[in-house]
Amino acid sequence: MTFPLKYAFIASGIALLLSACASDYTFKSNLDSKAINDYFKVGDVTLYEGSDQPKGTFETLGLVEGETCQETKQDAPPQMAVARTNARRAAADMGANGFVVKSCFMITEADNSCFSRALCVGQAIKTPTEK
């Protein structure tokens, strides 16, 4: 009994995959696990903007802001989304699980540190967590 060439390739591919799964691989990284957690903590903060506002009761923890800067004319322009993300990170640092945007705007006048900047200001809030 002979196998067609197509089945021989499939069988050898499966054998290769199975042998790769049996190997003992280790992964090493130069990334700090604490830095990874810091980076992803923004995902735990819900963004409330425009008509999407928090429902029910919540505690206001304080005012936070986020900004992004275009340092020179040759750099990429500042992005409002980055400013909002930075504000959410500041809210997470306060222990908040929500960020209510009050105002986001662009500042196009250059100063000593930025050619232009995006800035978002709002409230860090704590809403009840569902169980």
C-alpha positions in Angstrom: 0.0 0.0 0.0 1.5 3.4 -1.0 0.6 6.8 0.3 0.2 9.7 -2.1 2.9 12.3 -1.8 0.4 14.8 -0.3 -0.2 12.5 2.7 3.5 12.0 3.2 4.0 15.7 3.6 1.1 16.0 6.0 2.4 13.0 8.1 5.9 14.5 8.3 4.5 17.9 9.3 2.5 16.4 12.1 5.5 14.4 13.3 7.6 17.6 13.3 5.0 19.5 15.3 4.7 16.7 17.8 8.5 16.4 18.3 8.7 20.2 18.8 6.1 20.0 21.6 8.1 17.4 23.4 11.2 19.6 23.7 12.0 21.5 26.9 12.1 25.2 25.9 12.9 28.0 28.3 12.2 31.6 27.6 14.3 34.4 28.9 13.5 38.1 28.6 15.2 41.3 29.6 11.7 42.8 30.5 10.9 43.5 34.1 7.7 41.8 35.2 6.8 44.8 37.3 7.1 47.1 34.3 4.8 44.9 32.3 2.2 45.1 35.0 2.6 48.9 35.1 2.1 49.1 31.3 -1.1 47.0 31.3 -2.7 48.6 34.4 -4.3 51.1 32.0 -6.6 48.3 30.8 -8.2 48.2 34.3 -9.4 51.8 34.1 -12.6 52.3 32.2 -12.7 55.4 30.0 -15.9 57.5 30.3 -16.2 60.2 27.6 -19.0 62.1 25.9 -22.4 60.4 26.4 -20.8 57.3 27.9 -20.8 58.3 31.6 -20.6 56.1 34.8 -23.8 54.6 36.0 -24.8 54.5 39.7 -22.7 55.7 42.6 -18.9 56.2 42.5 -16.2 57.8 44.6 -14.2 60.6 43.1 -10.5 60.1 44.0 -9.2 63.3 42.4 -8.3 65.2 39.3 -5.8 63.7 36.9 -4.2 64.7 33.6 -2.3 63.1 30.8 -0.3 64.7 28.1 1.9 64.0 25.2 4.5 66.3 23.8 5.9 67.0 20.3 9.4 68.1 21.4 10.6 69.4 18.0 9.0 70.4 14.7 10.4 67.3 13.1 8.9 64.9 15.7 5.5 63.2 15.1 2.6 65.4 16.2 1.0 64.6 19.6 -1.9 62.2 19.7 -5.0 62.8 21.8 -5.3 59.0 22.4 -1.9 58.9 24.0 -2.8 61.8 26.3 -6.0 59.9 27.3 -4.0 56.8 28.0 -1.5 58.7 30.1 -4.4 60.2 32.1 -5.8 56.7 32.6 -2.4 55.6 33.8 -2.4 58.5 36.3 -5.9 57.4 37.5 -4.7 53.8 37.9 -1.8 55.1 40.1 -4.4 56.7 42.4 -6.2 53.3 42.7 -9.1 54.3 40.3 -10.9 51.9 38.0 -12.5 54.7 35.9 -11.5 58.0 34.3 -14.1 60.6 33.4 -12.8 62.9 30.7 -13.6 66.5 31.4 -11.6 68.2 28.6 -9.0 67.2 26.0 -7.4 69.8 23.8 -4.3 70.6 21.7 -1.9 73.3 22.6 -0.2 74.4 19.4 1.9 77.3 20.8 5.5 76.2 21.4 7.1 76.6 24.8 10.5 75.7 26.2 9.8 72.0 26.3 7.3 71.3 23.6 6.6 72.4 20.0 3.0 71.3 20.6 1.1 69.1 23.0 -2.1 67.2 23.6 -3.6 67.4 27.1 -6.5 65.5 28.7 -7.9 66.4 32.1 -10.6 64.5 34.1 -11.6 62.7 37.3 -10.2 59.5 38.6 -13.1 57.5 40.0 -13.7 54.3 41.9 -16.8 52.4 40.9 -18.2 49.3 42.7 -16.8 46.2 41.2 -19.2 43.5 40.1 -18.7 40.1 41.8 
